[in-house]
Amino acid sequence: MALIVFGSGMLSLATDRDVIDTPGLGPVPGPLAFGAAALAFAGALWPALRADRPRYTAVIPVALVSALVHLAALWILALVFGADLATATAAVGEAATSWTSAVVAGAAAVSGWAAIAVRRTAAHRPQWPWEREDDDE
């Protein structure tokens, strides 16, 4: 989620535009759609992480699912929070054709790759030298 916030903030700063610049949309559907994308990311990545040696190519469907859920959630949430059908569709069209969807997909790909890398290395929590069990004793 932090990468989505960073990426969309930098996108807004670089283009001097709001992340979702659709008149009449309101401030709530956009952030909630990012949250839905984060939940979809976790749900899509979970089966890949359960494997003994997950493949890095699993990030491709994870990134696609995250981006598509973001767009679907944006459309549904826009309607729930009072936007009309044209405004909701315009917001989704703007998000899909701007860099917003690329930021969501990119953040999901980077985060998924990192999670798979940690899982493949079988990383454990760090320990101090005195916490380790020695075979000498």
Disulfide bonds with the S-S distance in Angstrom:
none
